[in-house]
């Protein structure tokens, strides 16, 4: 049973935190987990004046972009001895919360999206200062997530207006909307591109995940995945795109396998992990070396791994922020293995490293 302070679900724009799930906390305190690994805190990035919604690693692994309810984007750089400094603050373009940021694979462009209904494209000018080079408009209201595909030519955005938009960049830096995808019945929370193919997943408040693909430049929904019993907040592919993990307000992780028959791609549910999270799981990220990290409303980060072909199990967990953890993101660079960034409602970004005890 749950004890709630108020009968209100979390929304992106405002939240009233429920009281702790006492039954879950009791189970957690009584359980003894032999954790052979631990998350070591190595840096805290302070500068935002409101909750931090998202943090995204530059492909080099030495820069992080973050975005916040304070309407700004910050670019953080790694100096010596794990010392991080804020190198740039991007402001004056979005006039409401900035909800999501994403680097293209080349690291030359940064996309940001906002509750003001716009998506901005940023690039470093000749003077070394990041400038807004394009503003994409079209969504009816809040844009919740933005993501580049592997080529850097396609950009996807999703919104509270229940739609997903596909944009294409030309050689001159102009963007054209290729397609507006309708199908979700509620707010679309997140999107994720396949790491090598022109496939896109979207996650929604309608409790479903949809897979989108194109045929002769015509985008369509090829599959709707049902398995979660509440809002799906985040999805992530593994390194080669053969598997997917999703997380939800139902506090479950679901693992899916992706198979191809000719041009047809099909996702099938493999298994789920329940009972490991005390509240909503807001973000999930699958590292290149096979670790799955989650960000949870119970203020914890959790790391899951699989060994010897056995299903994923809890590797370690760490109380990481003083309030909801909104985002987790693994460093993509092979030069920085086991490094994780998190963003929280406490206005902070934190950097972690997973190490053996």
Backbone torsions as a table, in degrees:
resi	resn	phi	psi	omega
1	UNK	NA	156.2	-177.7
2	UNK	-119.9	141.7	175.2
3	UNK	-107.2	115.9	-175.5
4	UNK	-108.7	140.2	175.0
5	UNK	-73.3	-37.0	178.8
6	UNK	-147.8	156.1	179.7
7	UNK	-91.9	66.4	-178.5
8	UNK	-134.3	129.6	174.9
9	UNK	-81.2	157.6	175.1
10	UNK	-68.4	137.7	167.6
11	UNK	-119.5	169.7	-179.5
12	UNK	-68.9	-32.0	-171.7
13	UNK	-90.4	-25.7	-179.3
14	UNK	-153.7	144.0	-179.0
15	UNK	-139.1	143.8	168.7
16	UNK	-120.8	114.4	-173.1
17	UNK	-72.7	131.0	175.1
18	UNK	-73.0	161.8	173.0
19	UNK	-63.1	160.9	179.2
20	UNK	-58.0	149.2	171.2
21	UNK	-80.7	97.2	-172.2
22	UNK	-65.2	-33.4	179.1
23	UNK	-64.8	-41.7	178.8
24	UNK	-65.4	-45.0	-179.3
25	UNK	-62.1	-36.3	178.0
26	UNK	-65.9	-44.0	178.1
27	UNK	-61.7	-41.1	-178.6
28	UNK	-66.2	-40.2	-178.6
29	UNK	-71.0	-27.7	-178.4
30	UNK	-86.3	-19.8	-177.5
31	UNK	-81.1	143.7	176.9
32	UNK	-113.1	112.5	-179.4
33	UNK	-110.9	122.9	178.3
34	UNK	-81.5	92.9	-177.9
35	UNK	-92.4	115.5	-177.8
36	UNK	-90.6	-1.1	177.7
37	UNK	-131.5	161.4	177.3
38	UNK	-147.0	154.3	174.2
39	UNK	-89.9	120.9	177.6
40	UNK	-100.0	127.0	179.6
41	UNK	-78.4	125.5	-176.7
42	UNK	-118.1	-14.8	178.2
43	UNK	-165.2	150.2	172.1
44	UNK	-124.6	129.6	-177.8
45	UNK	-106.1	110.8	-177.0
46	UNK	-110.4	137.9	178.2
47	UNK	170.4	-31.6	177.3
48	UNK	-73.7	151.0	-179.2
49	UNK	-109.5	11.6	176.1
50	UNK	-150.7	174.4	-177.4
51	UNK	-53.2	142.6	177.7
52	UNK	-97.7	120.5	-175.0
53	UNK	-86.9	-35.5	-170.1
54	UNK	-150.2	146.1	170.5
55	UNK	-134.3	137.5	-175.4
56	UNK	-134.8	128.0	179.7
57	UNK	-76.9	138.1	165.7
58	UNK	-67.7	147.0	-178.9
59	UNK	-55.0	-25.0	178.9
60	UNK	-69.4	-21.6	-177.3
61	UNK	80.8	4.7	-178.4
62	UNK	-115.9	3.4	175.3
63	UNK	-130.4	147.1	174.2
64	UNK	-131.4	134.7	169.9
65	UNK	-102.5	138.2	177.2
66	UNK	-131.4	154.9	179.4
67	UNK	-139.3	157.8	-164.0
68	UNK	-150.3	167.3	171.4
69	UNK	-67.9	-9.5	177.9
70	UNK	-82.8	6.9	174.9
71	UNK	76.6	10.4	-178.0
72	UNK	-116.7	163.9	170.0
73	UNK	-119.9	137.4	177.0
74	UNK	-120.7	141.0	174.8
75	UNK	-108.5	120.3	-177.0
76	UNK	-108.8	139.5	-179.4
77	UNK	-120.5	144.1	179.4
78	UNK	-86.1	123.4	175.7
79	UNK	-103.5	-159.4	-180.0
80	UNK	-73.1	153.7	173.0
81	UNK	56.9	42.0	178.2
82	UNK	56.7	30.1	177.0
83	UNK	-93.0	120.5	-179.0
84	UNK	-106.3	136.8	177.1
85	UNK	-126.6	152.5	175.4
86	UNK	-81.7	112.9	-177.3
87	UNK	-89.0	-29.3	-178.1
88	UNK	-150.1	145.1	169.3
89	UNK	-120.2	118.8	-177.8
90	UNK	-98.9	118.2	-175.5
91	UNK	-148.4	173.1	177.0
92	UNK	86.2	0.5	178.6
93	UNK	-105.9	-51.0	176.6
94	UNK	-89.6	137.3	179.9
95	UNK	-110.8	11.9	170.3
96	UNK	-139.3	-177.9	178.7
97	UNK	-43.9	134.9	171.0
98	UNK	-95.5	118.3	-167.4
99	UNK	-94.7	-30.6	-174.0
100	UNK	-153.3	148.4	175.9
101	UNK	-134.9	150.9	-178.7
102	UNK	-153.6	131.4	174.3
103	UNK	-89.4	145.8	168.4
104	UNK	-75.1	165.3	-172.5
105	UNK	-63.4	-30.3	179.2
106	UNK	-76.5	-15.2	-179.3
107	UNK	76.8	14.2	-177.1
108	UNK	-94.9	-19.4	-178.0
109	UNK	-130.1	142.4	174.4
110	UNK	-120.9	129.2	176.2
111	UNK	-106.4	141.9	176.4
112	UNK	-133.9	147.7	177.7
113	UNK	-132.5	155.9	-166.9
114	UNK	-141.4	160.9	172.6
115	UNK	-66.4	-9.2	176.9
116	UNK	-78.9	1.2	176.4
117	UNK	88.4	4.2	-177.0
118	UNK	-115.4	160.7	171.7
119	UNK	-122.5	132.0	-179.3
120	UNK	-112.5	144.6	175.7
121	UNK	-113.1	127.5	-175.6
122	UNK	-117.5	143.5	175.2
123	UNK	-143.3	153.8	178.8
124	UNK	-80.8	123.4	-180.0
125	UNK	-78.1	-179.6	-177.9
126	UNK	-62.0	-25.5	179.6
127	UNK	-84.2	-2.7	-179.3
128	UNK	88.2	3.2	179.6
129	UNK	-98.2	135.8	177.4
130	UNK	-70.5	132.3	-179.3
131	UNK	-127.5	148.5	175.0
132	UNK	-80.1	117.2	-176.7
133	UNK	-102.8	-11.0	178.3
134	UNK	-161.1	146.2	173.2
135	UNK	-125.0	123.9	-176.7
136	UNK	-102.1	124.9	-178.5
137	UNK	-123.5	153.1	178.7
138	UNK	157.3	-36.8	177.5
139	UNK	-63.8	147.0	-176.2
140	UNK	-75.0	-27.6	179.0
141	UNK	-155.0	-148.5	-169.0
142	UNK	-49.5	130.0	172.0
143	UNK	-94.8	125.5	-169.4
144	UNK	-98.2	-27.8	-176.0
145	UNK	-154.7	149.1	177.3
146	UNK	-136.7	143.3	-176.9
147	UNK	-156.1	134.8	174.8
148	UNK	-88.1	147.8	171.6
149	UNK	-82.6	177.0	-172.8
150	UNK	-66.7	-27.1	-178.4
151	UNK	-79.9	-22.1	-174.4
152	UNK	79.7	2.2	178.6
153	UNK	-91.3	-23.4	-177.7
154	UNK	-114.5	140.9	177.7
155	UNK	-129.9	134.0	177.3
156	UNK	-113.8	143.2	174.1
157	UNK	-133.1	152.6	177.3
158	UNK	-138.3	160.4	-166.8
159	UNK	-148.2	166.9	171.6
160	UNK	-64.0	-18.5	179.4
161	UNK	-76.3	8.2	174.4
162	UNK	78.4	6.8	-175.6
163	UNK	-112.1	159.8	171.4
164	UNK	-120.7	131.4	179.5
165	UNK	-112.1	140.4	173.8
166	UNK	-111.2	123.7	-179.3
167	UNK	-114.6	148.3	177.2
168	UNK	-121.8	134.3	177.8
169	UNK	-95.1	136.1	175.6
170	UNK	-99.6	179.8	-175.3
171	UNK	-66.8	-19.3	-179.0
172	UNK	-91.6	1.4	179.9
173	UNK	85.3	9.7	175.8
174	UNK	-89.3	153.1	-177.6
175	UNK	-121.2	136.3	178.3
176	UNK	-123.4	137.7	176.3
177	UNK	-77.0	116.9	178.9
178	UNK	-81.7	-36.3	-174.4
179	UNK	-161.4	145.9	171.9
180	UNK	-113.4	117.7	-171.8
181	UNK	-101.4	121.5	177.6
182	UNK	-113.3	146.5	-179.8
183	UNK	167.4	-36.6	176.4
184	UNK	-70.8	148.0	-178.3
185	UNK	-94.7	-10.4	-178.5
186	UNK	-142.1	-179.8	174.5
187	UNK	-38.9	130.2	175.2
188	UNK	-96.5	118.5	-171.1
189	UNK	-87.4	-37.3	-170.9
190	UNK	-153.0	157.4	176.2
191	UNK	-138.3	153.7	178.1
192	UNK	-151.5	130.5	176.9
193	UNK	-86.3	147.0	169.2
194	UNK	-63.3	142.4	-174.8
195	UNK	-67.3	-18.5	-178.6
196	UNK	-133.1	-17.9	-173.8
197	UNK	-117.0	163.7	-179.2
198	UNK	-84.3	67.4	177.5
199	UNK	-127.8	141.2	-178.5
200	UNK	-131.3	137.0	173.8
201	UNK	-109.0	144.6	174.4
202	UNK	-130.7	142.9	-177.4
203	UNK	-120.5	142.2	-167.7
204	UNK	-139.2	161.7	171.7
205	UNK	-64.7	-14.4	178.5
206	UNK	-83.5	10.1	174.4
207	UNK	77.4	8.3	-177.2
208	UNK	-117.5	164.2	169.3
209	UNK	-118.6	136.8	177.0
210	UNK	-118.7	142.8	174.8
211	UNK	-107.3	130.4	-177.5
212	UNK	-117.6	141.6	175.6
213	UNK	-144.6	168.0	-178.1
214	UNK	-117.0	150.4	172.9
215	UNK	-139.1	116.1	-175.9
216	UNK	53.7	45.3	178.6
217	UNK	67.1	11.6	176.7
218	UNK	-104.4	111.9	-178.0
219	UNK	-85.6	140.7	-179.1
220	UNK	-151.9	160.5	176.3
221	UNK	-82.6	116.7	-178.3
222	UNK	-93.7	-17.6	-179.2
223	UNK	-163.3	142.8	172.5
224	UNK	-117.0	124.5	-176.8
225	UNK	-101.6	125.8	175.8
226	UNK	-117.2	134.4	-177.4
227	UNK	-176.1	-38.2	175.3
228	UNK	-79.2	154.2	-178.0
229	UNK	-108.0	6.0	177.2
230	UNK	-154.5	-174.7	-175.8
231	UNK	-47.1	131.4	173.1
232	UNK	-93.6	117.9	-172.2
233	UNK	-93.8	-27.7	-172.9
234	UNK	-159.9	150.7	174.8
235	UNK	-137.9	151.4	-179.8
236	UNK	-149.5	136.7	173.6
237	UNK	-86.2	154.1	168.4
238	UNK	-79.0	-178.9	-169.9
239	UNK	-58.9	-44.5	-176.4
240	UNK	-95.6	1.9	176.4
241	UNK	78.9	11.8	-178.8
242	UNK	-85.7	-12.3	-178.1
243	UNK	-140.7	159.0	-179.1
244	UNK	-137.1	144.9	170.2
245	UNK	-124.4	140.5	179.3
246	UNK	-127.6	154.7	179.1
247	UNK	-135.3	160.9	-165.3
248	UNK	-152.8	167.5	170.9
249	UNK	-64.3	-17.3	178.3
250	UNK	-79.6	2.8	175.6
251	UNK	71.5	17.2	-178.5
252	UNK	-111.9	150.3	165.4
253	UNK	-103.1	134.8	173.6
254	UNK	-119.6	131.7	177.5
255	UNK	-104.0	133.9	-176.9
256	UNK	-125.2	149.4	174.7
257	UNK	-111.8	143.1	-177.6
258	UNK	-112.3	124.9	178.5
259	UNK	-123.6	151.3	-179.8
260	UNK	-119.7	134.4	170.0
261	UNK	-126.0	101.4	-171.9
262	UNK	64.3	-125.8	178.5
263	UNK	-90.8	-3.4	-177.4
264	UNK	-87.3	129.8	177.4
265	UNK	-114.3	134.3	-178.7
266	UNK	-133.8	129.9	174.0
267	UNK	-98.5	136.7	-179.9
268	UNK	-132.4	137.2	179.7
269	UNK	-68.3	131.4	176.3
270	UNK	-96.4	-57.3	-179.3
271	UNK	-165.1	170.7	177.7
272	UNK	-129.5	158.6	174.7
273	UNK	-119.1	118.6	-179.5
274	UNK	-121.2	160.6	171.4
275	UNK	80.0	7.1	-179.8
276	UNK	-102.3	-11.0	-177.0
277	UNK	-121.1	138.2	-176.1
278	UNK	-83.9	-17.9	179.7
279	UNK	-146.9	-167.7	178.3
280	UNK	-54.2	138.4	172.5
281	UNK	-95.5	115.8	-172.3
282	UNK	-93.6	-22.4	-175.3
283	UNK	-151.8	145.8	176.3
284	UNK	-141.1	141.7	178.8
285	UNK	-143.6	134.5	-176.7
286	UNK	-104.2	119.0	-175.2
287	UNK	-77.7	164.5	-180.0
288	UNK	-67.3	-21.9	177.8
289	UNK	-102.4	17.2	166.8
290	UNK	95.7	6.9	178.0
291	UNK	-91.6	142.2	178.2
292	UNK	-111.6	124.1	178.6
293	UNK	-109.4	144.3	177.2
294	UNK	-127.5	149.2	174.0
295	UNK	-115.1	129.5	-168.8
296	UNK	-128.5	155.1	177.0
297	UNK	-71.9	-3.6	175.2
298	UNK	-93.7	13.8	174.7
299	UNK	79.0	8.3	-176.3
300	UNK	-105.8	149.3	161.7
301	UNK	-103.4	139.1	175.5
302	UNK	-128.5	144.7	179.2
303	UNK	-119.0	130.8	179.4
304	UNK	-119.0	146.7	178.8
305	UNK	-144.1	161.7	174.3
306	UNK	-120.5	146.1	-178.4
307	UNK	-135.4	138.1	174.4
308	UNK	53.9	36.0	176.7
309	UNK	79.9	0.1	178.6
310	UNK	-80.7	154.2	179.7
311	UNK	-59.9	163.6	-178.4
312	UNK	-60.3	140.9	175.5
313	UNK	-135.2	163.4	-177.8
314	UNK	-69.8	121.0	-179.8
315	UNK	-90.6	-44.5	176.4
316	UNK	-164.9	163.2	178.4
317	UNK	-144.6	151.5	-174.1
318	UNK	-149.6	127.3	169.4
319	UNK	-68.8	118.6	-165.2
320	UNK	-117.6	-27.3	179.6
321	UNK	-133.9	165.1	-179.5
322	UNK	-84.5	-1.2	177.5
323	UNK	-154.2	-167.1	-175.9
324	UNK	-47.5	138.3	170.4
325	UNK	-94.1	118.7	-172.7
326	UNK	-92.9	-24.9	-172.4
327	UNK	-153.1	142.6	166.9
328	UNK	-129.4	144.0	-177.3
329	UNK	-149.8	122.8	178.6
330	UNK	-79.1	141.5	173.5
331	UNK	-63.5	125.8	-174.8
332	UNK	-82.2	-10.2	-174.5
333	UNK	-82.6	136.2	176.6
334	UNK	-66.5	-15.8	178.1
335	UNK	-80.5	-9.0	-177.7
336	UNK	-133.7	62.4	-176.9
337	UNK	-69.3	145.8	174.4
338	UNK	73.4	15.0	180.0
339	UNK	-99.4	130.5	-175.4
340	UNK	-127.7	139.8	173.1
341	UNK	-111.5	146.6	177.3
342	UNK	-135.1	154.1	179.1
343	UNK	-132.4	142.4	-173.2
344	UNK	-139.6	172.4	176.6
345	UNK	-70.5	-7.9	178.3
346	UNK	-86.5	13.4	176.4
347	UNK	74.7	12.8	-173.1
348	UNK	-115.6	153.9	164.2
349	UNK	-112.7	136.9	178.6
350	UNK	-127.1	147.8	178.9
351	UNK	-112.0	134.6	-175.5
352	UNK	-130.2	157.4	171.7
353	UNK	-133.0	132.4	177.8
354	UNK	-87.2	128.4	-176.2
355	UNK	-137.5	153.2	170.6
356	UNK	-64.5	145.8	176.8
357	UNK	-72.5	NA	NA
